[in-house]
Amino acid sequence: MILRRLTKYLRNDNWFTIILELAVVVIGLFLAFQLDRWYESQRSKSDLKAHLVSLTEDFMENETRLTLAISEGKHEMESAITLRAEIRKDTPDLSVAELNQLVSQTSLLPTFQAVDLAYRNLIGEGTLANLRSSDLKKQLAEFYAAYELTKVIQNTQELQFVTLWQPYALENLDYAATNEKSGTTRNFAVLQPFIDPDLVLKAMKTKRFENIIVIQWETAEDLVNDWANLLERVKRIQAILPAPY
């Protein structure tokens, strides 16, 4: 339609109308392009805002999980310290039941699993580059890189538990008596009767038992320190992120 009109105007040497028609077409295309860019920009801003809200929620959860893991790790360390003090006494001040409970608390195996859904979505959708704060992008990358190291430490602790502690406990202790972890919902009545809860008194006289408890304490300390560093990273990220609502 436009082409026909332009051909007609050319035949009549109507250059003013030709220029006007072309100007209308160019302006129309320009406005349509700008409108499309504005729409994409608004949609990107909306998507980015949703991602930031998700990131904020994820790191609130990460803070909660790390705080719990640190608390449980410190409890494990305190139990190991108390138990080692009892080992050094000629006669323990605590009852057999309390000693067995302490043994159990030195092998709590607390772990931290980071929430990373929002971060993975940012990477997967290619919108991570849209974050304006280069510091935020840096802190996020460093946090999840540090978390990969944390998983290695946690896996090492679990491997140590399976290869060192469990075989020793099965051989030298009443495993049922030393496996009553507080705060669980297990029905320990099915483990009754105990073989011999007093086995812990005999084990406590050996250097191997003390060394295993010290190893448990050292591993727990390593994890607590690592989680504390992660928690500091979480707080730095939270300080950069906007309020969720």
C-alpha positions in Angstrom: 0.0 0.0 0.0 2.7 2.4 1.0 4.9 1.3 -2.0 2.1 2.1 -4.4 1.6 5.6 -2.9 5.3 6.3 -3.1 5.4 5.2 -6.7 2.5 7.5 -7.5 4.2 10.4 -5.7 7.5 9.8 -7.6 5.7 9.9 -10.9 4.2 13.3 -9.9 7.5 14.5 -8.5 5.8 15.1 -5.2 8.9 14.9 -3.0 7.5 16.6 0.0 4.8 13.9 0.4 7.4 11.2 -0.2 9.6 12.5 2.5 6.6 12.9 4.8 5.5 9.3 4.2 9.0 8.0 4.8 9.3 10.1 8.0 6.0 8.6 9.3 7.2 5.1 8.6 10.7 5.6 10.2 9.2 7.3 13.2 6.6 4.5 13.6 9.4 1.9 13.4 11.5 3.8 15.9 8.6 4.2 18.4 7.8 0.5 18.0 11.4 -0.5 18.6 11.6 1.9 21.7 8.4 0.5 23.1 9.7 -3.1 22.7 12.9 -2.1 24.4 11.0 -0.4 27.2 8.8 -3.5 27.7 11.8 -5.8 27.8 13.5 -3.5 30.2 10.5 -3.4 32.5 10.2 -7.2 32.3 13.9 -7.6 33.1 13.6 -5.2 36.1 10.6 -7.2 37.4 12.4 -10.5 36.9 15.5 -9.1 38.6 13.5 -7.8 41.6 11.9 -11.3 42.0 15.4 -12.9 41.9 16.6 -10.4 44.6 13.6 -11.2 46.8 14.4 -15.0 46.4 18.1 -14.4 47.2 17.1 -12.5 50.3 14.8 -15.4 51.4 17.5 -18.0 50.6 20.1 -16.2 52.7 17.7 -15.8 55.6 17.3 -19.6 55.5 21.1 -20.0 55.1 21.6 -17.9 58.2 19.1 -20.0 60.2 20.7 -23.3 59.1 24.2 -22.1 59.8 23.3 -20.8 63.3 21.7 -24.3 64.1 24.8 -26.2 62.8 27.2 -24.0 64.8 25.1 -24.5 68.0 25.1 -28.3 67.5 28.8 -28.3 66.6 29.6 -26.4 69.8 27.5 -28.8 71.8 29.5 -31.7 70.3 32.7 -30.0 71.3 31.6 -29.3 74.8 30.5 -33.0 75.2 34.0 -34.1 74.0 35.7 -31.8 76.5 33.5 -33.0 79.4 34.1 -36.6 78.5 37.9 -36.2 78.2 37.9 -34.6 81.7 36.0 -37.6 83.0 38.6 -39.9 81.4 41.4 -38.2 83.3 39.8 -38.9 86.6 40.5 -42.1 88.6 36.8 -42.6 89.0 34.3 -40.7 86.8 31.9 -38.4 88.7 29.2 -39.0 86.1 26.9 -42.1 86.0 27.3 -44.7 83.3 24.2 -43.5 81.6 25.5 -39.9 81.5 28.9 -41.1 80.2 27.2 -43.0 77.4 25.1 -40.0 76.6 28.3 -37.9 76.3 29.8 -40.4 74.0 26.7 -40.1 71.8 26.9 -36.3 71.8 30.5 -36.4 70.5 29.2 -38.0 67.3 26.2 -35.8 66.4 27.5 -35.2 62.9 25.7 -31.9 62.4 25.8 -30.7 58.8 25.0 -27.5 56.8 23.3 -27.7 53.4 23.2 -24.3 51.7 20.1 -23.1 49.9 21.1 -22.1 46.3 18.0 -22.2 44.2 17.8 -18.4 43.6 21.5 -18.3 42.7 21.2 -21.2 40.3 18.2 -19.5 38.7 20.2 -16.3 38.1 23.0 -18.3 36.5 20.7 -20.6 34.5 18.6 -17.7 33.1 21.7 -15.6 32.3 20.5 -12.7 34.5 23.4 -12.7 37.0 25.1 -10.1 34.9 22.1 -7.8 35.4 22.9 -7.4 39.0 24.2 -3.8 39.4 26.3 -4.5 42.4 29.6 -6.0 41.4 30.3 -6.6 45.1 27.1 -8.6 45.4 28.1 -10.8 42.5 31.6 -11.3 44.0 30.2 -12.1 47.4 27.7 -14.6 46.0 30.4 -16.4 44.0 32.8 -16.5 46.9 30.1 -17.9 49.3 29.1 -20.8 47.1 32.8 -21.5 46.3 33.5 -21.6 50.1 30.5 -23.9 50.6 32.0 -26.4 48.2 34.9 -26.7 50.5 32.5 -27.0 53.5 30.9 -30.0 51.8 34.3 -31.7 51.5 35.0 -31.1 55.3 31.6 -32.5 56.2 32.0 -35.5 54.0 35.4 -36.1 55.6 33.8 -36.1 59.0 31.2 -38.6 57.9 33.8 -40.8 56.4 35.8 -40.6 59.6 32.7 -41.5 61.6 32.0 -44.6 59.4 35.6 -45.8 59.2 36.9 -44.9 62.7 34.2 -44.3 65.2 31.5 -46.9 64.3 33.9 -49.9 64.1 35.5 -48.9 67.4 32.1 -48.5 69.1 30.8 -51.8 67.7 33.9 -53.6 69.0 34.3 -51.9 72.4 31.1 -50.3 73.5 27.4 -51.0 73.9 26.5 -49.3 70.7 22.8 -49.0 71.6 23.7 -47.3 74.9 26.0 -44.8 73.2 23.7 -44.0 70.3 20.9 -42.3 72.2 21.1 -38.9 70.6 19.0 -36.3 72.4 16.4 -34.4 70.4 15.6 -37.4 68.1 12.3 -39.2 67.8 13.7 -42.7 67.7 12.0 -45.3 69.8 15.0 -46.6 71.7 12.8 -49.1 73.5 13.3 -51.5 70.6 17.1 -51.5 71.4 16.5 -52.8 74.9 18.0 -54.6 76.7 21.5 -53.1 76.5 24.3 -55.6 76.1 26.5 -54.0 78.8 26.3 -50.2 79.3 29.3 -50.5 81.7 31.6 -51.2 78.8 32.2 -47.5 78.5 34.0 -47.6 81.9 36.5 -50.1 80.5 37.0 -48.2 77.3 37.7 -45.0 79.1 40.8 -46.6 80.6 42.4 -46.9 77.1 44.4 -44.3 75.2 42.6 -45.2 72.0 39.3 -44.2 73.4 40.7 -40.8 74.5 42.3 -40.3 71.1 39.1 -40.9 69.3 37.3 -38.5 71.5 40.0 -35.9 70.8 39.6 -36.5 67.1 35.9 -36.0 67.3 36.5 -32.7 69.1 39.0 -31.5 66.5 36.7 -32.3 63.6 33.8 -30.5 65.3 36.0 -27.5 65.9 37.1 -27.4 62.2 33.5 -27.5 61.1 32.3 -24.8 63.6 35.1 -22.5 62.5 34.2 -23.1 58.8 30.5 -22.5 59.4 31.3 -19.3 61.4 33.2 -18.1 58.3 30.3 -18.9 56.1 27.9 -17.1 58.4 30.1 -14.0 58.2 29.8 -14.2 54.4 26.0 -14.6 54.7 25.8 -11.5 56.8 27.9 -9.5 54.3 25.6 -10.6 51.5 22.5 -9.7 53.5 23.9 -6.2 54.1 24.1 -5.7 50.3 20.7 -7.2 49.4 17.6 -5.0 49.5 14.8 -5.6 52.0 12.6 -8.5 50.7 9.4 -6.6 51.0 
